[in-house]
């Protein structure tokens, strides 16, 4: 029912724009911005290393399609990292807060 969605962004401007839009549109109850993570990856046949900003987005599974489209619309990457992890357990009061905060 509930998810944490991970999304890496190139800079704080993109991260903050996505976070604000997701909260404004009630697609997420909370978005944490984790600055200056270092990502190592392979892209177009080359090994790369970049500093990125990670978003930890708390939402509901049924909102994922809208959440994904919103992120893609605001994100500059050709291939956007959007990974949803199901929350198996959590503080009942916190999960109720997520439920009450996002779109019904």
Buried (B, 14 or more C-beta within 10 A) or exposed (E): EBBBBBBBBBEEEBBBEBBEBBBEBBBBBBBEBEEEEEEEEEEEEEEEEEEBBBBBBBBBBEBBEBBBEBBEEBBEBEEBBBEBEEBEEEEEEBBEBBEEBBEE
